[in-house]
Amino acid sequence: MTVQPHIRISQAGKVFSSGDREVVALEDINLSIASGEFICLLGPSGCGKSTLLNAVAGFSLPTTGEILVDGNPVQSPGPDRGMVFQEYALFPWMTVEKNIAFGLEIQKQPKAQIKEKVDALLKMLNLQDFRDRYPKDLSGGMRQRVAIARVLALDSPIMLMDDPFGALDSLTRRNLQDELLRIWMEFKKTIIFVTHSIEESIYLADRIVVMTYRPGTIKKDVSVTMPHPRDPSSAEFNDLKKELSLLVMEEQSRHHQEEIKTPAAD
């Protein structure tokens, strides 16, 4: 019996109009993702990683091909797909508690149920002491914890993450990577995670999808079989890092040659 992929991307392409010309951001993307998989999209700026993520989210649909979630075409954003952005995307006028509760209140869930969920998430992400703080009073790492908590509150089976740790210092980044892995293992989410970091992709993912510079296509789909937690100093980790570095540097070289000619795709 064949198990239906949680997410299936079939011959997806995306073309943007720029003045009197067209820019092909994505071309012939084919990717099947099983329920509970952790996928990293890796590649240089301009390869369409964020464009592909936004297509799966339903924010910007593909020009050609289709994206299916549980066999149903993606036509718009939906509660089955939670998005975490690099910029945190929190409401500055709301406290931490209110930011996490916002989506549940929109869904008109009972107040007691909302409080129970929010309290549990505050505890899980070590935010109990910050529940009455506003985003401006939080560090970048704390803000990203709140953004993750808000997605978890809605219990979306799919988490889409657009380079969420890219602006953080290395220690905070590693702490949040470990936090995300713990959440993924506990809640069995399907995760698509955009990153520019080769080491981050190896540390986190089941599979690393290396994308080509414009037009964005899949250069290589690499399985990562190392058990968690992974040791970045191990020989296996560094062998894979070398392999991926060569793949990405080939595309980075193309990027440098063409970046002046056309605007970036992501």
C-alpha positions in Angstrom: 0.0 0.0 0.0 1.4 3.4 -1.0 1.3 6.1 1.6 0.2 9.5 0.3 2.8 12.2 0.9 1.9 14.9 3.4 3.1 17.5 0.9 3.6 16.9 -2.8 5.1 19.5 -5.1 4.7 18.6 -8.8 6.4 20.4 -11.6 6.0 23.7 -9.8 7.3 26.9 -11.4 7.1 30.5 -10.5 7.6 33.5 -12.8 7.7 37.1 -11.6 7.2 40.1 -13.9 9.8 42.8 -13.5 9.0 45.8 -15.7 9.0 44.6 -19.3 10.7 41.3 -18.6 10.0 38.1 -16.7 12.2 36.4 -14.1 11.9 32.7 -13.7 12.3 32.1 -9.9 11.4 28.4 -9.8 11.3 25.8 -12.5 10.1 22.2 -12.5 10.2 21.6 -8.7 9.2 18.0 -7.8 9.3 17.1 -4.1 7.4 14.6 -1.9 7.5 15.1 1.9 6.2 12.5 4.3 4.3 13.3 7.5 6.7 14.1 10.3 9.7 14.7 8.0 12.1 17.6 8.7 13.2 19.1 5.4 15.8 21.9 5.0 15.9 24.0 1.8 19.5 25.0 1.3 21.1 27.3 -1.2 22.4 30.8 -1.9 20.3 34.0 -1.9 18.3 34.1 -5.1 17.7 30.4 -5.5 14.0 30.6 -4.7 14.0 28.9 -1.2 11.6 31.5 0.3 9.6 31.7 -2.9 9.0 27.9 -2.7 8.1 28.1 1.0 5.6 30.9 0.3 4.1 28.8 -2.4 3.6 25.9 0.1 2.1 28.4 2.6 -0.3 29.7 0.0 0.9 33.2 0.1 2.1 33.2 -3.6 0.9 30.4 -5.7 3.1 28.7 -8.4 2.7 29.9 -11.9 2.8 26.3 -13.2 2.4 22.9 -11.6 0.7 22.3 -8.3 1.2 21.8 -4.6 -0.9 19.3 -2.7 -1.3 19.0 1.1 -2.9 15.7 2.0 -4.0 15.3 -1.6 -5.7 18.8 -1.7 -4.4 21.6 -3.9 -3.0 24.6 -2.0 -5.0 27.6 -3.1 -4.5 30.0 -0.1 -3.0 30.1 3.4 -4.7 27.7 5.9 -4.6 26.6 9.5 -2.9 23.4 8.6 0.3 25.3 7.7 1.9 27.6 10.4 4.6 30.1 9.3 7.5 31.3 11.3 9.4 34.2 9.8 12.9 35.5 10.4 11.5 38.9 11.4 9.5 37.4 14.3 6.2 39.0 13.0 4.8 39.7 16.5 2.2 42.3 17.3 4.2 45.0 19.2 1.1 46.3 21.1 0.4 42.8 22.6 2.1 41.1 25.5 3.8 37.7 25.0 0.7 36.0 26.4 -1.6 37.9 24.1 0.6 37.2 21.0 0.4 33.5 21.7 -3.3 33.5 22.4 -4.2 35.7 19.4 -4.9 32.9 16.9 -6.9 30.9 19.4 -9.1 33.9 20.1 -9.7 34.4 16.4 -10.9 30.8 16.3 -13.2 31.7 19.2 -11.9 28.8 21.4 -13.2 28.8 25.0 -11.2 31.1 27.3 -10.3 28.3 29.7 -9.0 26.2 26.9 -6.9 29.2 25.6 -5.4 29.8 29.0 -4.5 26.2 29.4 -2.8 26.0 26.0 -1.0 29.3 26.5 0.2 28.4 30.0 1.6 25.1 28.7 3.5 26.8 25.8 4.9 29.5 28.1 6.3 26.7 30.3 7.5 24.6 27.4 9.5 27.5 25.9 10.7 29.0 29.2 8.7 32.1 28.7 6.7 32.1 32.0 8.5 35.0 33.4 7.9 37.1 30.3 4.2 36.6 29.8 3.4 40.3 30.5 6.3 41.7 28.5 6.0 43.4 25.1 8.1 42.3 22.1 10.3 45.5 22.4 11.4 44.3 25.8 12.6 40.9 24.6 15.8 39.7 23.0 15.8 38.3 19.5 15.8 34.7 20.8 12.9 35.4 23.1 10.9 36.9 20.3 11.5 33.9 18.1 10.4 31.6 21.0 7.1 33.6 21.1 6.7 33.3 17.3 7.2 29.5 17.6 4.8 29.3 20.5 2.1 31.1 18.5 2.3 28.6 15.7 2.3 25.7 18.1 -0.8 27.1 19.8 -2.8 26.6 16.6 -1.6 22.9 16.4 -0.8 23.2 12.7 0.6 19.8 11.5 3.0 21.6 9.1 5.5 24.2 10.3 7.0 26.4 7.6 10.1 28.3 8.8 11.8 31.0 6.7 15.4 31.2 8.1 14.0 31.8 11.6 17.4 31.8 13.4 19.4 33.6 10.8 19.6 36.9 12.6 20.6 35.4 16.0 23.9 35.0 17.7 25.5 31.6 17.5 24.7 30.5 21.1 21.1 31.6 21.0 20.8 30.0 17.5 22.0 26.6 18.8 19.7 26.8 21.8 16.7 27.4 19.6 17.8 24.7 17.2 17.8 22.2 20.1 14.4 23.6 21.3 13.0 23.1 17.8 14.3 19.5 17.5 12.7 18.7 20.9 9.4 20.1 19.7 9.6 18.3 16.4 10.3 15.0 18.1 7.5 15.5 20.7 4.8 16.7 18.3 5.7 14.9 15.1 5.3 18.0 13.0 6.2 18.1 9.3 8.7 20.9 8.9 10.1 22.8 5.9 13.0 25.0 7.1 14.8 27.5 4.9 18.4 28.2 5.7 21.6 29.6 4.2 23.7 27.6 6.8 25.1 24.3 5.7 25.9 23.3 9.3 22.4 24.2 10.5 20.8 22.1 7.8 22.9 19.1 8.8 22.2 19.6 12.5 18.5 19.7 12.0 17.2 17.9 8.9 16.1 14.4 7.8 16.7 15.6 4.2 18.5 18.6 2.8 17.2 19.8 -0.6 20.0 21.8 -2.3 18.6 24.3 -4.8 20.2 25.8 -7.8 20.6 29.5 -8.5 17.9 31.0 -10.7 15.9 29.4 -12.0 15.5 27.6 -8.7 15.4 23.8 -9.3 16.5 20.9 -7.1 20.2 20.3 -7.5 20.3 17.4 -5.1 18.1 15.8 -2.4 20.4 14.5 0.4 19.3 12.2 3.2 20.8 12.7 6.6 21.0 9.4 8.5 22.9 10.5 11.6 20.9 10.1 14.8 20.1 13.1 17.0 21.7 14.8 18.8 24.3 15.3 16.1 27.9 16.2 16.8 29.2 19.0 14.5 32.8 17.9 15.2 32.3 14.3 14.1 33.9 12.9 10.9 30.5 12.0 9.4 29.1 15.5 10.0 32.1 17.1 8.4 32.2 14.8 5.4 28.6 15.7 4.6 29.5 19.4 5.2 32.2 19.2 2.6 29.9 17.5 0.1 27.2 20.2 0.6 29.7 23.0 0.5 30.8 22.0 -2.9 27.2 21.9 -4.2 26.3 25.2 -2.7 29.6 27.0 -3.8 28.9 26.0 -7.4 25.6 27.8 -7.2 27.1 30.7 -5.2 29.6 31.2 -8.0 26.7 31.4 -10.6 25.0 33.8 -8.2 28.0 36.2 -8.2 28.2 36.1 -12.0 24.5 37.0 -12.5 23.4 39.0 -9.4 23.9 42.3 -11.1 21.9 41.3 -14.1 18.6 40.4 -12.4 16.8 41.0 -9.0 17.0 38.3 -6.4 14.1 35.8 -6.0 14.3 35.3 -2.3 
